[in-house]
Amino acid sequence: MNQNEKISVMFSWPVIIIAFIFFWPVGVALLIGRVSKDKKTAMSVGKIVNGLGIASYVIAAIGTLSCLSAGITGEDVGMILFFAIAGVVLQRVGKKMKNDAENVRRYLAIIVNGNETRIDNIAAAVGKSYDVSKADIQKMIDKGYLKDAYINEITGEIVLPNRIADIVTNVTEKIETEVQPRVVVCKCCGAQNTLSSATGECEYCGSPIS
């Protein structure tokens, strides 16, 4: 199975939340670091970050209205700008994370669920050029979404050793134990997984499946 990289204490959620409360730029940096190490977080955190951006806009707006009625000081301006800038940054980061997650889901749907490995066909399906799709897929491989996979430069195809090994293993287990493997769709990334036990972990994003 595809394991996420071990998360250090620095990138734990309590540390990230505290950083956001006291100095949001550090929180953003830690969150980006967490996303690079945890595929499950990468697939789901974009909406949360976008929501934090909207909340920052609301705080800035409330502060502005309060200052207009009660008088404004230099300190008030600083706080308003702080939350307004935080809103802009957080929404941009959140939008990028959401787009990246959706991009991964689209590729996984075609490669894993659709059993398509030719990059030119994948590029046509996602509406991108061959070179862009190839670069996107290589990033997914580098980040561990397609464990042990590689791109065959000669044929222009993705080679999925684990996929082949899983098929062989599942067939062998079925013959030996007469247990019918199940195809389970990951609720987080949408990829199909073959599961021979009651529970397991998504091979592509690391989320629990059952």
C-alpha positions as CSV (number, residue, x, y, z in Angstrom):
1,M,0.0,0.0,0.0
2,N,1.0,3.6,-0.5
3,Q,2.0,5.1,2.8
4,N,2.2,8.8,3.4
5,E,5.5,10.2,4.5
6,K,5.9,10.3,8.3
7,I,4.6,13.7,9.6
8,S,6.9,15.4,12.1
9,V,5.7,17.4,15.1
10,M,6.4,20.7,13.3
11,F,3.8,19.9,10.7
12,S,1.2,18.5,13.1
13,W,-2.3,20.1,13.2
14,P,-1.9,21.7,16.7
15,V,1.3,23.4,15.6
16,I,-0.3,24.6,12.3
17,I,-3.4,26.0,14.1
18,I,-1.3,27.8,16.7
19,A,0.8,29.3,14.0
20,F,-2.3,30.5,12.2
21,I,-3.6,32.2,15.3
22,F,-0.4,34.0,16.2
23,F,1.2,34.7,12.8
24,W,-0.6,33.4,9.7
25,P,2.3,33.5,7.3
26,V,4.1,30.8,9.3
27,G,0.9,28.8,9.4
28,V,0.6,29.0,5.6
29,A,4.2,27.8,5.3
30,L,3.6,24.9,7.7
31,L,0.4,23.9,5.9
32,I,2.1,23.8,2.6
33,G,4.8,21.6,4.1
34,R,2.1,19.3,5.5
35,V,0.4,19.1,2.1
36,S,3.7,18.0,0.5
37,K,4.1,15.2,3.0
38,D,0.5,14.0,3.5
39,K,-1.5,13.1,0.3
40,K,-4.8,12.9,2.3
41,T,-4.4,16.4,3.5
42,A,-3.6,17.6,-0.1
43,M,-6.8,16.1,-1.4
44,S,-9.1,17.8,1.1
45,V,-7.6,20.9,2.8
46,G,-8.2,23.4,0.0
47,K,-11.8,24.1,1.0
48,I,-10.7,24.7,4.6
49,V,-8.0,27.2,3.6
50,N,-10.4,29.0,1.3
51,G,-12.9,29.2,4.2
52,L,-10.2,30.7,6.4
53,G,-9.6,33.3,3.7
54,I,-13.2,34.3,3.7
55,A,-13.2,34.4,7.5
56,S,-10.3,36.8,7.4
57,Y,-12.2,39.1,4.9
58,V,-15.1,39.1,7.3
59,I,-13.0,40.0,10.3
60,A,-11.4,42.8,8.2
61,A,-14.8,44.1,7.2
62,I,-16.2,44.0,10.7
63,G,-13.1,45.9,11.9
64,T,-13.5,48.5,9.2
65,L,-17.2,49.1,10.1
66,S,-16.4,49.3,13.8
67,C,-13.6,51.9,13.2
68,L,-15.9,54.0,11.0
69,S,-18.4,54.3,13.8
70,A,-15.9,54.6,16.8
71,G,-12.9,56.3,15.1
72,I,-9.9,54.8,13.5
73,T,-6.3,54.6,14.8
74,G,-3.0,53.6,13.2
75,E,-3.2,50.3,15.1
76,D,-6.7,49.6,13.8
77,V,-5.4,50.2,10.2
78,G,-2.6,47.7,10.8
79,M,-5.0,45.0,12.1
80,I,-7.5,45.6,9.2
81,L,-4.7,45.3,6.6
82,F,-3.3,42.2,8.4
83,F,-6.6,40.3,8.1
84,A,-7.3,41.7,4.6
85,I,-3.9,40.5,3.3
86,A,-4.4,37.2,5.1
87,G,-7.7,36.8,3.3
88,V,-6.1,37.3,-0.1
89,V,-3.2,34.9,0.6
90,L,-5.3,32.2,2.1
91,Q,-7.8,32.3,-0.7
92,R,-5.1,32.1,-3.3
93,V,-3.4,29.2,-1.5
94,G,-6.8,27.5,-1.0
95,K,-7.7,27.8,-4.6
96,K,-4.4,26.4,-5.8
97,M,-4.8,23.4,-3.4
98,K,-8.4,22.8,-4.6
99,N,-7.3,22.9,-8.2
100,D,-4.3,20.6,-7.6
101,A,-6.6,18.1,-5.8
102,E,-9.1,18.2,-8.6
103,N,-6.3,17.7,-11.1
104,V,-5.1,14.6,-9.2
105,R,-8.7,13.2,-9.1
106,R,-9.2,13.6,-12.8
107,Y,-5.9,11.9,-13.6
108,L,-6.6,9.0,-11.2
109,A,-10.1,8.5,-12.6
110,I,-8.6,8.1,-16.1
111,I,-5.5,6.1,-15.1
112,V,-6.7,3.9,-12.3
113,N,-10.5,3.7,-12.8
114,G,-10.3,3.9,-16.6
115,N,-7.2,1.7,-17.0
116,E,-5.7,4.2,-19.4
117,T,-1.9,4.4,-19.5
118,R,-1.2,6.1,-22.8
119,I,-0.2,9.7,-22.1
120,D,-1.6,11.0,-25.4
121,N,-5.0,9.6,-24.6
122,I,-4.9,10.9,-21.1
123,A,-3.9,14.3,-22.3
124,A,-6.9,14.3,-24.7
125,A,-9.3,13.3,-21.9
126,V,-8.2,16.1,-19.6
127,G,-7.9,18.7,-22.4
128,K,-4.2,19.4,-21.9
129,S,-1.2,19.1,-24.1
130,Y,1.0,16.0,-24.1
131,D,3.9,17.7,-22.4
132,V,1.7,19.3,-19.7
133,S,0.0,16.0,-18.9
134,K,3.3,14.2,-18.8
135,A,4.7,16.8,-16.4
136,D,1.5,16.5,-14.2
137,I,1.7,12.7,-14.1
138,Q,5.4,12.8,-13.3
139,K,4.6,15.1,-10.3
140,M,2.0,12.6,-9.2
141,I,4.5,9.8,-9.4
142,D,7.1,11.9,-7.5
143,K,4.5,12.7,-4.7
144,G,3.6,9.0,-4.3
145,Y,0.1,9.0,-5.9
146,L,1.2,6.3,-8.3
147,K,3.6,4.2,-6.2
148,D,6.5,2.7,-8.1
149,A,5.1,3.8,-11.4
150,Y,7.2,5.3,-14.1
151,I,6.9,6.8,-17.6
152,N,8.2,4.8,-20.5
153,E,9.7,7.5,-22.7
154,I,9.8,5.2,-25.8
155,T,6.1,4.2,-25.8
156,G,4.7,7.3,-24.0
157,E,2.9,5.1,-21.5
158,I,2.7,4.9,-17.7
159,V,4.0,1.6,-16.3
160,L,2.2,0.6,-13.1
161,P,4.1,-2.3,-11.5
162,N,2.0,-2.3,-8.4
163,R,-1.2,-2.6,-10.4
164,I,0.0,-5.7,-12.2
165,A,1.3,-7.2,-9.0
166,D,-2.0,-6.5,-7.2
167,I,-3.9,-8.3,-10.0
168,V,-1.6,-11.3,-9.8
169,T,-1.8,-11.4,-6.0
170,N,-5.6,-11.0,-5.9
171,V,-6.1,-13.8,-8.4
172,T,-3.7,-16.1,-6.3
173,E,-5.5,-15.2,-3.1
174,K,-8.8,-15.9,-4.7
175,I,-7.7,-19.4,-5.8
176,E,-6.1,-20.2,-2.4
177,T,-8.7,-18.8,-0.1
178,E,-11.8,-18.5,-2.2
179,V,-12.2,-15.0,-0.9
180,Q,-13.8,-12.6,-3.4
181,P,-11.8,-9.3,-3.5
182,R,-13.9,-6.1,-3.7
183,V,-13.5,-3.0,-5.7
184,V,-13.8,0.0,-3.4
185,V,-13.8,3.6,-4.5
186,C,-11.9,5.9,-2.2
187,K,-14.1,8.7,-0.9
188,C,-11.2,11.1,-0.8
189,C,-9.6,10.9,-4.2
190,G,-12.1,8.8,-6.1
191,A,-9.6,6.0,-7.2
192,Q,-10.7,2.4,-7.4
193,N,-8.9,0.0,-5.0
194,T,-9.1,-3.8,-4.9
195,L,-9.7,-4.7,-1.3
196,S,-9.5,-8.3,0.0
197,S,-10.1,-7.5,3.7
198,A,-12.7,-5.6,5.7
199,T,-10.7,-2.4,5.8
200,G,-7.6,-1.0,4.2
201,E,-5.8,2.1,3.0
202,C,-6.2,3.8,-0.4
203,E,-3.2,2.9,-2.6
204,Y,-3.1,6.3,-4.1
205,C,-3.8,8.9,-1.4
206,G,-3.5,6.9,1.8
207,S,-7.1,7.5,3.1
208,P,-8.9,4.7,5.0
209,I,-11.2,2.6,2.9
210,S,-13.7,-0.1,3.7
